[in-house]
Amino acid sequence: MKTAVMPGGSTDILAIANIPILWVLAIGVFGAIILQSVIYMRAAQKAGPSAGISQAELKTSFRAGAVAAIGPSLAVVLVSVALLTLFGTPAVLVRIGLVGSAATESASASLAAATMDATLGGPDYTQAVFVVAFMAMSMSGAMWMIATLALTPLLKRGDSKLRHVNPALMAIVPAAALIGAFA
């Protein structure tokens, strides 16, 4: 007697993790990142002379930034390689390369998988579990981006008001915020 396979019951995660639409979206995200980088670099080159920074100094600073980014990027690459079998290349490129950290993304995915009585990478990690885990990671990243878009103007206004009330306080608030974030 042949057993029917339930939709999404396959454990061949990479079959759906590498579908073309995810590749198109990942390429779109990286296109946006490259465009944003070009815009910022051009803005820096345009504003440099008015800030007393020569083109040679800007070129040196861009090179130094590129070299300084190599170390942290290698750490991300190593973690990404470990996550490829769980989430597929497009998801890893977008999630780790753009929005989140491996710890946050893995925690979101693990919690989502646990709601379906499955474990990431385990024998019960099916396509359906992958979709739910991927959606949880996407929602988590989207909420960070939406919160940043919404809260940045509010925090800027709060910064201006605090500077008028007590300028010394603004030396303490950013340090306290960093300590709170890392705690």
Summary of the structure (lengths in Angstrom):
residues: 183
radius of gyration: 21.7
end to end distance: 56.8
largest distance: 79.7
contacts: 463
relative contact order: 0.10
helix: 80%
strand: 0%
